[in-house]
Amino acid sequence: MKICLLFTLQFLLYGILLGQTLNSGWRNHEYSTKQFSDIDGSPFLYEDWYRGKVIGSDGRILENILLKYEAYSEYLIYMEEGKVFELSGEILSFSIFPGVEGMKDSLLFRKGYPIADDNTLNTFYEVLVDGKASLLKSHRKATALSSQNALVSNKREFILEEELYIALGKQPPLRVKKDRNNLLDILKDKKAELATWLDKNKVNLKREDGIAELVTRYNSL
């Protein structure tokens, strides 16, 4: 009797979790990569599926689902019952939890920032530092003539383009040049304090983690 009850509860719980996507309006349509069959490489930011969490602009939450980010078309996709779907609805942010050596424990991606360069309101930025100043990283897959198949006429491949940005309040994110003067100009209201701090701490602003330290320091002032 206890075994039957436990099985029933597990079945109901699975149904509830499955219903998160099946019945809540998140599902849009099945996703396929067939349109990319003639392009070398991958349109995905990461090849592996990772457990993740999605937050909608209306407060809806999906948790513990398998996610991938298609960085060419800026689609967030998920796997359910062996099939792949594009998530519909207004998505505010998503997080993935790789659990893989050499990667962070969690990665947060958010959209809705004002238009900057070629990035739109639908561009998901990875949030490296969150606060009054946010350090953001855009990951975009583009296509270019293939370097591996140069003998094949017009053969194309995916390439990853990444840029760092700093977002202040509701202003459009500003692209970072990994240069001391550029960074201090962006964070100009605390320029003197940050310059003194940089001189004392010898932070390497050519590195992403060094810029993250600077933005974190700015947020503490």
N, C-alpha and C positions, 0 to 999 in steps of 0.2 A: 504493500500500500504506500509506504514511504517513498519507494523507488518510483512508482507511478506518479505520485504527487510532485516529486522532484523533477521528473521528466516533463510534466505538464507545465511547471513553473518556468523551466528553461526554455520550453517551446514558446510560451507566452512572451518571455523576455526577448527572445530572438525576434518574434513578430513585432514587438514594440520598436526595437532598434531598426529593423528593416523598414518599418513604417515611417521612420524619420525621413527617408528619401522617397519611398514609393508613394506616399500619400500626402506629403506636405507641400507639394508644388516645387520641390527642388529639382526634380528630374526634368531635363529638357528633351534630349534625344540621344540615341546611341552615337558614340564617337568612333571614328575610324581614321587611320593614318593612310588610307589608300591614296589620297590626293598627293601624298608625299613620296610615292613609290619610286619616282624618277629622280629623287634628290638624295644624295649621299648624306649619311649622318642621321641625327635625331632632332626633332623639334622640341624635345622635352628638356627641362632644366636638369632633372635627374632621371636616370633610366629606371631606377628601382621604385617600387611602390612603397610608400611610407604611411604609417598610421598618422592620422591628423585630426584636426578640429576646424570647423568652419563656423563663422559668425556672420549672420545676415544683418543687413542694415535695419531690419525690423526687430532685431533681438533674437531671432531664431538661432538655435545652435545645433550643429551636427557634430557628434563626437565619435572617436574610435572608428573612423572609416579610412579606407585605403585611397590615398590621393596622389595625383601627379599634376605638375604645372606644365602646360604646353606653352612655351615661351615665344613661339612664333605668332600664333593667333591670340595669345593672352587668354587661353581657356584654362579653367580649373576642371579637372576631370576626376572621376572616382570609379572604383570597381565594385560591382555588386552582383552576386550570384554568377561570377565568371564573365560578366559583360561590363563594358566600359561606357560611361555616360558623361556628357558635359553637364555640369551643374548649372541650373537655371536660377533665376531670381537675383535680387540685389545682394551681392556678397560684400561685406565690409572688410573682412580679413580672414586669413586661414593660417594655421600653424601646422608644421609637420614635426614629427619626433623620430628622427632617423635611427637612433640607437646603434650607430655605426662608428667604429673607431676612426678618428681623424675628422669627424664632423661634430658640430655642436649638438647638444642634447635636444634642443628645440630651435626651430627657425620660424620667425613671424613674418608674414607678408600682409601688406595692407594697401588698399587702393582708395581713391577719392581725393587725392591731392590735386591742387590746381595744375593746369596744363604747363608743362615745362619741356622745352626742346621738342622731340618727337613723341614724348610720353603724353598719354591722354588721361582722362578721369578714370578710365578702366585699367590703367597700368598698375600692376601689383609691384610694389617696391618691397624689398626685404628691409625690415627695420633693424638696424644694427644698434642704434641708441635711440631711446624714446624719451621725450621730455619737451621742455619749452623750445629746445633745438633738437631736431631729430636727424640722425644720420641715416640716410637711405641708400639702398643699392638697387639699381635697375638691372635686370637680367633680360636681355632680348636676343632671340634667335633670328638671324637674318640669313639670306642666301647669297652666295657668291660663286663665281666660276670655280669648279673643283680643282684643287691643287694635286689631288691624288689621281685623278683621271684626266690629265691634261690632253691626252690623245683623243678623248671622246669629245666631239664637237658640242659645245654649249652645255656640257654636263655641269650640274650645280651641286653645291654642298651647303649644309647648315654651318654657320659660324656663330659663336657666342660673343655678344657685345655687352660689356658691363661698364656702368658709370656710377660714381658716388655723387650724392646730392645732400645738401643740408636744407631742411625745411624749418622755417621760423614762423610760428603761428599759422595764419591762413594765407601767407604769401606763397607764390609758386616756388617749388624747390629750386635751389641754386646749385648748378653743377660745380663740383670740386675739382681743382687742378693739382691737388697734392703739392701745394706750394704754400710756404709760411705766410707770405704777404696776402695771397688770395684768401686763405682761411681766416686770417685776422680781419680782412676787409668784410668778409661775410658776417663775422661775429664782432662787428665793430663797436657795439655798445659796451663790450668788456675787453676791448683791444689791449689796453695798457696792462690790465691784470693778467691776461692770458700771455702776453709777451714776456712778462716777468717770470711767470710760471714755466714757460717753455725754456727760457734761459737757464733756469735752475734744474730742470728735469731732463733736458736733452732728449726730448721726445722725437722719434723719427716720423716726420710727417709724410714721408714717401710711402709709408706702410699704412694699410687699412686700420690695423689695430692702434697705431699711433694717432691717427685722426679720430678714432673712436675715443681714445683717452682725452683728447683735446675737447671734444664735444661734451663728454661726461663732465669734465672740469668746468666748462662754461655753464652747464646746467646746475652746478653746485654753487655758483656765485650769486 
